[in-house]
Amino acid sequence: MLSALNLSDRGLSVTVIDAGGQRPPASWAGGGILSPLFAWRYPDPMNRLSHDATARYRGLVERLRGKAGLRASDLNESGLWAAVDGDERRDALRWASSWGVRCQAAPLSQHLSAAPERDGLWFPDIGNLRNPRLLKALRAALVAQRVEFVNASVEAVRPGAIGAELALSHGGRVTAPRVLIGAGAWTSTLLEPLGVDLPLFPAKGEMLLYRLPPGRVRSIVLTDEGYLIPRADGAVLAGSTLKAGDATTYPTVTGRWALQAMAASLLPELASVTPSYHWAGVRPGSDRDWPYLGPVPGTRGVFAAAGLHRNGLVAAPASAELLVRLMCGETPSLDPAAYSLSGAPS
């Protein structure tokens, strides 16, 4: 949808073909942390797409504020505390310095009420986004700009001399000179017939939501065991599980118990609080730590966005900008070579 917004802003006629309830998107289910988890563990191509995500979303929320009930407070800029020590702390500090990200040593107790003592690093400029509300606002903005939404899944992409014909699940067909394939965990089913075999897989994740008074969790709290994410109204998200190869979207008892134990280990009072919600989503998993973005080899006018795994939301604005510039023949601000599909096995 961000690619559609960029294309529509250029005055182009845009259609979004979305399977809707047939294949629930991962975007609504995530926690909305505007950083890769432990960003210094990722290679530069991922960080180029994500290091300025909070600033990018600040501008987007300002633009969309008021649509579908989106509020400025739905972007929470309260920072992120990460449990880091030893050699990795030095790695994290070097990473922050090289990317111009503010960072300082801080104990967990400064960011989590009644928390056990634990040392870590605080990144004050990393925010979190209430992504379901943003998605509703974004869709409303696209409808207002006369972007057409078609409720169907794409069964096949048939490239032409320029662009492609799309065969839809209800028997219809759409032809366009420029096509962007972004089908999440199911992208490989559309790319494989085109001779592109990417290391993609579904990756199920589960989360919990607790209702607490505002201020109990003052920043995102990130550990190797899991994380807590505060919302402005006091809601706290606890996440997340990861099960590669699982494309189901139902929550599990084992997932719930694991998340409750993790949450209580960070904030003991949660041991006596019943979660208000428990849900699951399917990430577009990949064996690579950064995505595939760009033209599909052997085609003219067919592009793909694939393999964003746990970083679809944080990387979405920069990824959409890169893709749209490539689709429109403009010079991208990032070198597209690192994201090319051409190096994928076929």
N, C-alpha and C positions, 0 to 999 in steps of 0.2 A: 504493500500500500504506500510506503514511502517512495518507492520508485514511481508508482502511479502519480503521486502528488508532484514529484519533480517533472515528470513528462507533461502532466496537465498544466503546470505553471509555464511551460514552454509553448502552450497553445495547441498541443497535439490532442487528437481524439484517442481516448484510452478506454479499454475494456478490461475489467478484472474478472477472471473466471475462477470461481471459488467453490470448492465442494461443500462448504458450509458444514452442517452437522454430520455429513458422511465421514469426514475425517477431521476431528477436532484439531485446531491449530495449537502448537506449543505455546504461542505468544501469550495467550490469556492465562496460562497456568503458572508461568514463572514468577520469581520474586521481584524482578525488576532492578537488580543491582547493576549500576552503571559502571561496571568494571569487570573484567574477567576475574574469576576467583584466583587470588594470588597471581596478579598480572605479571610479576617478574619471572614466573615460571614459563611464560609463553614466549615464542619467538617474535622478532620485530614485525613481521607481516600482520600478526594479530594485533599487536599494540598500536600499529599505525591506524587501524580501523576503530580503536576503542579508547585511546588515551584522552580524547577530548569529548567523550560522550555526554558528560553532564552538561557542558556548555552547549552542545548541539541540541540536547533535549530542552534546555532552558528556553532557547529560541523557539522551538517547536511548540512547547506548552504555552508560551506567550501568544503565539499565532492562533492556536486552537482553543484557548481558554474561553469557556462559556458554551462551547459546542458539546452537546450530549452530557452536560453537567460537569465537564472538566474544570477543575479548580487549580490555581497556582500551587496550592498545598499538596496536590497529587504528585508533584516533584519534591521530594524530601531531600534537602541538601545538608543533612546532619552528619555526614562523614562516614568513614568505615574504620573500624578497629580490627586488626588482624593479629592472631597469635603467631608470632615469629620470634625465633631465638637462634643463637649460635651463628654458624656460617651463613645461614639463610637470611638472618637479619642484615648482615653486611651486603648480601646480594640485593635485598629489597631496597636498602638505602641507596646503593649505587644505581639501581633501576630508577628510583624516584628522581635522583639528581639528573640522570641523563634525559629523562622525559619531561622534566620541569614540573613534576608533581610534588606538591607540598607533603611532607611526612615528618613525624616526630615520635620519639619514644613515649609511651604512655601505658599505665597499668589498666587492666580491664575494669577496675572499680570506678574509674572516671567515666565510663560509658555504659555501665550496667549496674543498676542499683542492687545492693546486697550480694554482689558477685564474689566468688572466691578470688583470692589474689593471684594474678597472672600477668606477666609482662608481655608487651607486644608493641606494635606500631600503629599510629593513628594517621589516617589520610583524610584531612578535613574537607577536601573538595570533591570527594566521591559521593554521589547521591544515589537515591533509589526512586523508582518510578512506579506509580500505581498503574501498571500496564493495561488491565482490562478497561479502565476508564479512558486511557489514551487511545486504545484501539477503537472504541465507540466514537470518540471525538474525531479521529482521523477518518473513519468511514463517513461520518456526517459531512466533513469538509469535502471529501471526494464527491459525494452525491451533489453537494452544492455547486461543485465545479463541473457538473454534468459527466463525471466518470460513470460509465455503465458497469453494473455488477450482474454477472450471469451465474445463477446457482446451478452449477454442474461441475463434474470432474472432467479433466482432459484424459481421454483414453489413449490418444496417440498424437504425436507431432510429426507431420509430413513436410519436410523442407521443400521449398520450391527454388526457382532461380534466385529470388529474393524473398526473404521471410519464410512463412510456413502456413500450412493449413492444419487446424486443430480439430480433431474428431472428439465430440463431446459425448458424455454418458447418456444423454437423452436423445441421441441420434443427430443432433445438430452439428453444424460445421462453422468455423470462424476462420477467415483468412486475414492475415495482417503482414505488412512489410517488416515489422519488428516484433519479436516475441521474446518475452522473458519467462523462463521456466523457474519457478520457485515453489516446489511442491513439498518442502520439508523432508521428512523421512522417506517419502515416496518418490523423490526426484529421480532416483536411479531407474525406476520402471519406465520413465519417459526418455532418459538419456541412453540406456543400453541399446535400444533399437537403432539409435543414431551412431553407434560404434564407440560410445564413451562409457567406460566402466570405472566409476569412482568408488573408493572404499567407504561407502555410506551404509548406515544401519539405523534402525529405530532405537531410541534409548529412553526408557520410561523413567519418570521421576515423580515422586510424591511429596506433598507439602501439607503442613498444618497451619491453621490460623487460630491465635488466642486473642481474647479480648481483655485488655489490661487498662488501668488508668494511664493517660498520656504521661510520658517521661520515665516510665519504668525501664525502657530500653532506649537509650539516648542516641545511639549510633548503630549502624550495621555492625554486628559482631561475627567475625569470620574465624573459624578454626578448621583443622583438617577433618574433624568429626562432623561438622555441619555449621549452620549459621542461623542467626536471628536477624530479622529485618523489621525496623519500626515504621509504622505509618503515623501520620500527623494526628489521627484521632485516637491513638493508643493501641490500635490493632498491631499484633506482632506475628510475623510469619516465621515458621521454623522449617528449614529445608536442608538438603533435600536428598532423597534416595537416588540411586542410579543403577538401572538394570539394562545393560546393553542387549540388544536383540529382542526386547519385549515391546510390542506395538499395542498392547492393551491399555485402556484408559480408566480402568476401575481401580480404586484405592484398595489396599490390602491390610489385613490385620498386622502382619509382620512389619510392614512399612510404618504403620501408625505407632506401634510400640517402639520401634527404633528411633523415630523422630521425637516421641515424647521423652525417651530416656536422654537423648542428646540435649533437648531443650532444658530439661531439669538439671542436667549437669552444668549448664551455663548459668541458668537463673533458677535456683532451688525452689522458689515459690511456685514455679510452673508445675511442680510435682502434684500440687493440690488443685490445679486449674484444669477443667475439662476443655479440650479444644473445641472451638465453635464450628470449624469446617476442616475437612480432610479431602484432598482431591489429587488427581494424577494427570499428567500430560506426557506427550511423546516428543522428545527432542530429535532434531535431525542429526544423528550421530555421524562421526567421521573418524577415521584412523589418523587424520592429520590435524594438527593443532591450529590451523587457520583455514579459512574457507576457499572454495573455488568460485570465482566471480569473473565472468567475461563471456566472450563468444564461444559457441559450441563448435569445435573443429569440424570442418567439412561442410559447414553451412554458411549462408550469408543472411545476416539479420536475425539469427536465433542466438539467444544468450541464456545463461543460467546462473543462479545463485544457489549454492549447495554446500552442505557440510559445515554449517555454523555451530552445530552442536549446542554447547551451553551458552554461546555468546551471540545468539541471534539478535536479541534486543539491544545489547550494548553496541554491537557493530552495525546495526541497521542504518543509521543516518549516513555514515561514511560509505557503507557498501552501496546504498542506493545512489549516492552521488557518483561513485565510481562507475557503476553500471550504466546510469543514464547518460553520462558523458560519453562512454563508449558507444552506446546505442545511437547517440545523436552525432557521432563523428567529431566530438570535441576533445580537446586535450585534457586528460584526467590529471587531478592534482597528485595522485599517487601513481607510482609505476605499476601498471597492471600485470607485468610479467610474473610477479610472485603469486598471483591468484589465478593464473591461466589454467584452463582445462586441458591444454595441449600436452602437458606433461603427464596426464593421467594415463594409466594403462588402458589399452583397447584391444 
